[in-house]
């Protein structure tokens, strides 16, 4: 029975490998069939894409992206929100310690995600905005896309419920709303991924130790 299972696994792996090889071969064949003119056209399209992206980056930076800035008034907030299609806004108070924790993480994420504007609003100075947004707990992070409110992070419950959460955890939670570009797996929380990785390494270490012990036992038997 065990032999049949192992054979099935091997056959499945071989089939998967064959599919990948066929896909790679197909792409290579496409490249081989391309004429020099087609290759040049492909290169020009790629350069044009890079050029447009660089222009977009300069526009973002000109609008204040790449920095974690504070808006001084309600009016300024509405102008900033209207000017950028993706916005992360932290409502804070100087005397609230957890707001400083949020500041630390957003200061790291702002230059990493220049496609999104990162702002902070002093809840004691912008009382009209706080009332309009119905902000009751600090820190609160509100997320906007195309000028519309899409999500809210209140306190640290969504970030593991503790003060020492990672910047990756904050990034993952913000990415759930689609207001930043995220290259990771949105279905897996970063803290869970770390635990899973640690568990896998531990299991491998235990198996290796057992294999070594088995080898030593075999040598003793001889």
C-alpha positions, 0 to 999 in steps of 0.5 A: 500500500505504501509503495503505491502511494509513493509511486502515485506521488512520484507520478504526480511530481513528474507530471507537474514537472513536465507541465512546467517544462512544456510551458518554459519550452513554449515561451522559448519557442516564441522567443526563437520565432520572433524576428529582430523587428519583433524583438525590438518592438517588444523592447520598445514597449518595455521601455515605454512602460518603464518610462510611464512608470517613472513619470507616475513615480515623479507625479506621486512624489510631487504630490507628497507621496513617499512621506508620512506627513501631517495635515494641519486642518480639516480643509487641508485633509479634504484637499489631500484626499481629493488629490490622491486616489489611494490614501492611508490616514492616521487619526492620533493624539500626542498623549496616546502612546499607541499612536506613536507605535502607529507613527513608527510603522507608517513612517516605514511604509510610506517610502516603500509604497509611493503609490499611496499617500500616508497622512496623520491628523491630530484629533484634537485640532481637527475636531470637525473631521473627527466628528464627521468621520465618527472617530471614537478610538485612537489610534484609528487608521482610515483607508480611502480609494478613489476618494471613497472610504473603504476600510478602518483599522481601530486600535490593534485588534486587527494587528494581533492585539498587542503593542509589539506587532511588526511593520509587516503585520501593519502592511498586510492589514492595510493591503487587505483593503487594496490601497497599497500594492502588496507582493505577499500572500493576503490569505496568510497573516505575517505572524502566522507565516512566521510561526509556520516557518519556525514550526517547519524548521523545527520539524525538519531539525527533529527529523534530521536528529532522528535520522542521525540517531537511527544511523548511529543505532545501525552502526552499533548493531553492526 
